[in-house]
Amino acid sequence: MSIKPITPTYSNISFKAGKTRVFADFDNTYTPFSHNDMCQKDVFVNDQNQRNHFNNYFNNFKNLKDAAKDKFSLTITTGRNAAEYIFVENALKEQNLDYFSPDYLVTRDGADKFIKENGRWIKEENKDKIIQEKAYGWNAQKIKSDLKRIISLNTKDSFVIESPVNRTKWDYPGISMQDELEKTNPYNIKNYVSFSKDENNIIEIAFSNKLPVDRLKQLINWYLNNNRIDSVLSHYPKDNNAYFPQYDNGLVRYEPGNRMIIKPKVDNKPLTKLYDVKEEVKAVVVNDSNDFVIAAGDEINDEEMLNPLNYIDIFGINIDKNKPINEILENENVLDAIYKLPLKIIIVGNSPNLEHLREMDRILKSKGIDKITCINSPDDPQNGLANAIKKAMYKYSEQNDEYSYYMGMNLFKYLLETTTNLY
């Protein structure tokens, strides 16, 4: 079956009508360049072709922003924390590369939100207030203070510190956990506990490997449960994605990290990247604003915001997600709700963890619904992320006359001219 286009009736035209809000994961979605490439000062300096490639890639986003002006905003939603992301931005600035910096930054897979003001990243306090209202008992700074006391009482001779980044000085020199630890005499360091610094909607705790972490985990869970704090604790005892320093009589070696992450629960679910995107989609629907939302990602930590089924309850449609996807997509109410979403999903790369979404795309397209775009690489010359965003905007303008009208003729012409050869 196919779904016929629906022409919505709008009683109110919002002052922000015709705007596009993009939410993009950072690593391997917004940027195809590795952390080492971006942060090692000599990579782009010594390779002009690579430098040109970098500048051309991000100038594509800059040109779109210049054409769209206030009708377009970009939010990077990343697993990194603010200090990690800003470290990368500063490294790119020092190399005089043409990096296009976003308008907003959401860190830690949906936790804290930052707004750029006069070139500086400022934490948005409104999100903190909302999370504290929705997650009973959540107050990260108080929880950290209590947990520090619990850990200190149950471990001996441990350094308890706060670090901008719980990583090694080889990854984040100057702001790492290792830098903080080694401000003291390294010969005195044996065990440590490092809390993530300046984060309000997540708590990360890094442990040296000789600590009784299983026992500490029991105590932390007891504290969270006893105080009825709406939260979830995840433990990564041997995290190969985060090597930590281990000290022994002044000698240091590096082993897979032992860390915990505590997140607040919102609507009885851990806070994820879905939260901000869904709030934006919901606002478009409720306000009849004719705005457009695009979500782009490449991996399993992006899955919730990339799955259209996570948005259809905005229209009052609830489903049994345990059913096979082909059975779910036989329901006309589900299809109608997906079609009406002012949302486009862009899946970057070929991660097997997102194959179910590619299968969903194939089924939806067979029914005449184009909600998901799959591109192999963010820097594919023909189908790269910037071009995929422009194509999505142009196609949505064909579907929604109000969106097309209120985006303005100059932006519409730019999209028409720059997407003509991309089909």
C-alpha positions in Angstrom: 0.0 0.0 0.0 1.1 3.6 -0.5 0.2 6.7 1.6 -1.2 9.7 -0.2 0.4 13.1 0.7 -1.5 14.8 3.4 -2.1 18.6 3.2 -2.1 19.9 6.8 -4.5 22.7 7.8 -2.7 25.3 9.9 -4.7 27.7 12.2 -1.6 29.5 13.2 1.7 30.3 11.3 4.5 30.5 13.8 7.1 33.3 13.6 9.7 30.6 13.2 8.0 28.9 10.2 10.3 27.6 7.5 13.2 26.8 9.8 15.3 23.7 9.7 17.0 22.3 12.8 19.7 19.6 12.3 20.9 17.3 15.0 24.0 15.5 14.0 26.3 13.1 15.8 29.9 14.3 15.7 32.4 11.5 15.1 31.9 9.7 11.8 28.7 11.7 11.1 29.4 15.4 11.1 33.1 14.9 10.7 34.8 12.1 8.7 38.2 13.0 10.2 39.7 11.1 13.2 40.5 12.5 16.6 44.2 12.1 15.9 43.9 13.9 12.5 42.1 16.8 14.0 44.2 17.1 17.2 47.8 16.3 16.0 49.0 19.6 14.9 51.1 18.4 11.9 48.6 16.2 10.0 46.9 18.9 7.9 49.9 21.3 7.9 52.0 18.7 6.0 49.3 17.5 3.6 47.8 20.3 1.5 45.4 17.9 -0.3 44.1 16.7 3.1 43.8 20.3 4.2 41.9 21.3 1.1 39.6 18.3 1.6 38.9 19.4 5.1 38.2 23.0 4.2 36.0 22.0 1.2 34.0 19.6 3.3 33.1 22.1 6.0 32.7 25.0 3.6 29.7 23.1 2.2 28.0 23.5 5.6 29.1 27.2 5.8 27.6 27.9 2.4 24.3 26.4 3.5 24.3 28.4 6.6 25.1 31.6 4.7 22.2 31.0 2.3 19.8 30.0 5.1 20.9 32.5 7.8 18.5 32.2 10.7 16.3 29.6 8.9 18.9 26.9 9.7 20.6 25.7 12.9 23.0 22.9 13.6 23.2 21.0 16.9 26.0 18.6 17.4 24.8 15.8 19.7 27.8 13.8 20.8 29.1 11.1 23.2 31.9 13.4 24.1 31.7 15.8 27.0 32.0 19.6 26.5 35.7 19.7 27.5 36.5 17.0 24.9 34.6 18.7 22.1 36.0 22.2 22.8 39.5 20.7 22.9 39.0 19.5 19.3 37.5 22.8 18.2 40.5 24.7 19.7 43.0 22.3 18.0 41.3 23.0 14.6 41.4 26.8 15.2 45.1 26.6 16.0 45.7 25.0 12.6 43.7 27.7 10.8 41.3 25.2 9.3 37.9 26.2 8.0 35.9 24.3 10.5 32.2 25.1 10.6 31.2 25.3 14.3 27.6 24.4 15.2 25.1 26.7 16.9 24.4 24.3 19.7 26.1 21.4 21.5 24.5 18.5 23.3 27.1 16.4 25.2 27.2 12.8 26.6 24.5 11.3 24.4 21.8 13.8 25.4 23.0 15.1 28.8 24.1 18.8 29.0 23.2 21.4 26.4 25.4 24.4 25.4 24.7 27.5 23.3 27.4 29.5 21.5 27.5 33.1 22.6 30.1 35.5 21.2 32.3 32.5 20.2 32.1 30.8 23.7 30.1 27.8 24.7 27.7 28.6 27.5 25.7 25.9 29.4 21.9 26.2 28.9 20.5 26.2 32.4 16.9 25.7 31.2 17.6 22.1 30.3 19.1 21.5 33.7 15.9 22.8 35.4 13.7 20.7 33.2 15.7 17.5 33.9 15.6 18.2 37.7 11.8 18.7 37.5 11.3 15.4 35.5 13.9 13.2 37.2 13.0 12.8 40.9 15.9 13.5 43.2 18.3 14.4 40.5 20.9 16.9 41.5 24.3 15.9 40.0 26.4 18.2 42.2 24.8 16.9 45.4 25.0 13.3 44.3 28.7 13.7 43.5 29.4 15.2 46.9 27.6 12.3 48.6 29.3 9.7 46.5 32.7 11.2 47.2 32.1 10.8 50.9 30.9 7.2 50.5 33.9 6.2 48.4 36.4 7.9 50.7 34.9 6.1 53.7 35.2 2.7 51.9 38.7 3.0 50.3 42.1 3.7 51.7 44.8 6.0 50.4 42.8 6.9 47.2 42.9 10.2 45.4 39.4 11.5 44.8 39.5 14.3 42.2 37.4 15.9 39.5 38.7 16.1 35.9 37.5 17.8 32.8 38.2 14.6 30.9 38.6 11.1 32.3 41.3 10.2 29.8 45.1 10.1 29.5 47.3 13.1 28.8 48.2 11.5 25.4 44.6 12.0 24.3 43.8 15.3 26.0 47.0 17.0 27.2 46.4 19.7 29.8 42.8 18.7 30.7 43.0 15.0 31.3 42.5 13.0 34.5 46.2 12.0 34.2 47.3 15.7 34.2 45.2 16.3 37.3 46.6 13.3 39.1 50.2 14.1 38.3 50.0 17.6 39.7 50.8 15.7 42.9 53.9 13.5 43.3 53.3 10.5 41.1 55.2 8.3 43.6 52.3 8.9 46.0 49.6 7.8 43.5 48.4 4.2 43.8 44.6 4.3 43.6 42.3 7.1 42.4 38.7 7.9 41.7 38.0 10.7 39.2 34.6 12.3 38.7 33.7 14.1 35.5 33.8 17.9 36.1 31.1 20.6 35.4 28.4 18.2 34.2 24.8 18.5 35.5 22.9 15.7 33.7 25.4 12.9 33.9 28.0 11.6 36.3 31.1 9.7 35.1 33.4 8.0 37.6 36.8 6.6 36.6 38.5 4.1 38.9 42.0 2.7 39.1 41.9 -1.0 38.5 43.0 -2.2 41.9 40.0 -0.6 43.8 37.2 -2.8 45.0 34.9 -1.4 42.3 32.2 -4.2 42.6 31.8 -3.3 46.3 31.7 0.4 45.5 29.1 -0.3 42.8 26.8 -1.9 45.4 27.2 1.1 47.7 26.4 3.5 44.9 23.4 1.6 43.8 22.2 1.4 47.4 22.6 5.2 47.7 20.7 5.9 44.5 17.9 3.5 45.4 17.6 4.5 49.0 17.2 8.1 48.0 14.8 7.2 45.2 16.8 9.1 42.6 15.4 8.5 39.1 18.6 7.3 37.5 20.4 4.4 35.9 23.9 3.2 36.5 26.0 1.6 33.8 29.3 -0.1 34.6 32.1 -0.6 32.1 34.8 -2.7 34.0 37.2 -3.1 31.0 36.4 -0.3 28.5 38.7 -0.7 25.5 37.5 2.7 24.3 39.0 4.5 27.3 42.4 3.5 28.5 43.3 4.8 32.0 46.7 5.3 33.7 47.7 2.8 36.4 50.4 3.8 38.9 52.8 1.6 40.9 55.7 3.2 42.8 56.0 6.1 40.3 55.7 3.9 37.2 52.7 4.2 35.0 51.1 1.8 32.5 47.9 2.0 30.6 45.0 -0.5 30.8 41.3 -0.5 29.6 39.3 1.8 31.8 37.1 0.9 34.7 34.3 3.4 34.8 30.7 4.0 35.8 28.1 6.4 34.2 25.0 7.6 36.1 22.3 9.2 34.1 18.9 10.6 35.1 15.7 9.0 34.0 13.2 11.1 32.1 9.7 9.6 31.5 11.2 6.4 33.1 13.9 6.1 30.5 17.6 7.1 30.7 18.3 10.4 29.0 19.5 9.9 25.5 20.1 11.8 22.2 16.4 11.2 21.5 15.3 13.7 24.1 16.3 17.0 22.4 15.3 15.9 18.9 11.9 14.6 20.1 11.2 17.8 22.0 11.9 19.8 18.8 9.7 17.6 16.7 6.9 17.8 19.3 7.2 21.6 19.3 6.8 21.7 15.5 3.7 19.5 15.7 2.1 21.3 18.6 2.8 24.8 17.3 1.9 24.0 13.6 5.1 25.9 12.8 5.9 24.2 9.5 9.5 23.8 10.7 11.6 20.7 9.7 13.9 18.6 11.9 16.7 16.4 10.6 18.6 13.8 12.8 21.8 12.2 11.5 24.0 9.5 13.1 26.1 6.5 12.4 26.0 4.1 15.3 24.0 2.3 18.0 24.3 5.2 20.5 22.3 7.3 17.8 19.7 4.6 17.3 16.9 6.0 19.5 17.0 9.4 17.7 17.2 7.7 14.3 14.2 5.4 14.8 10.9 7.0 13.5 8.9 4.7 15.7 10.2 6.6 18.8 8.3 9.7 17.6 4.9 8.6 16.6 3.4 8.7 20.2 3.5 12.5 19.5 0.3 11.7 17.5 -1.0 9.4 20.1 0.1 6.2 18.3 1.5 3.5 20.6 2.9 0.2 19.4 4.3 -3.1 20.6 8.0 -2.8 19.7 8.4 -6.5 20.3 6.5 -7.3 17.1 8.4 -7.8 13.8 9.0 -4.5 12.0 7.2 -5.6 8.9 4.1 -6.4 11.0 4.3 -3.0 12.8 4.5 -1.2 9.4 1.3 -2.9 8.2 -0.7 -0.7 10.5 -2.1 2.3 8.6 -2.2 4.5 11.7 1.5 3.9 12.2 2.3 4.7 8.6 0.2 7.8 8.7 1.9 9.0 11.8 5.4 8.4 10.3 4.4 10.2 7.2 3.2 13.3 9.1 6.4 13.6 11.2 8.2 16.8 10.3 11.4 14.7 10.5 14.1 13.3 8.2 16.5 10.6 9.3 20.0 10.4 7.8 22.0 7.2 8.5 25.7 7.5 7.8 27.9 4.5 7.1 27.3 0.8 7.2 27.2 -0.1 10.9 25.5 -3.6 11.2 23.9 -2.2 14.5 21.6 0.0 12.4 20.6 -2.7 9.8 17.1 -2.8 11.3 16.6 0.9 10.4 17.8 0.3 6.8 15.2 -2.5 6.6 12.6 -0.1 7.9 13.7 2.3 5.2 13.2 -0.3 2.5 9.7 -1.2 3.8 8.7 2.5 4.1 9.9 3.3 0.6 7.9 0.4 -0.8 4.8 2.1 0.7 5.6 5.5 -0.7 7.1 7.0 2.5 10.6 8.6 2.3 11.7 9.3 5.8 15.2 7.8 5.9 18.2 8.5 3.8 21.3 6.2 3.9 24.7 7.5 2.9 27.9 5.4 3.0 30.2 8.2 4.2 29.8 11.7 5.5 32.3 13.1 2.9 31.0 11.2 -0.2 31.3 13.9 -2.9 27.8 13.1 -4.3 25.9 12.1 -1.2 27.8 13.6 1.7 26.1 14.8 4.8 25.7 18.5 3.8 24.3 17.4 0.4 22.0 14.9 2.1 20.7 17.7 4.3 20.1 20.1 1.4 18.3 17.3 -0.5 16.1 16.6 2.5 15.2 20.3 2.8 14.4 20.6 -0.8 12.2 17.5 -0.9 10.4 18.7 2.2 9.7 22.0 0.6 8.0 20.1 -2.2 5.8 18.3 0.3 5.0 21.3 2.6 4.1 24.6 0.8 4.1 26.6 4.0 7.7 25.4 4.8 8.7 26.3 1.3 7.1 29.8 1.4 8.4 30.8 4.8 12.0 29.6 4.3 12.2 32.5 1.7 12.9 32.6 -2.0 16.6 33.0 -1.7 17.1 29.8 0.3 14.7 27.9 -1.9 16.6 29.0 -5.0 19.9 28.0 -3.4 18.5 24.5 -2.6 17.1 24.2 -6.1 20.5 25.2 -7.7 22.7 23.1 -5.5 20.6 19.9 -5.5 19.7 19.7 -9.2 22.6 17.5 -10.0 22.4 15.4 -6.8 19.5 13.1 -7.7 
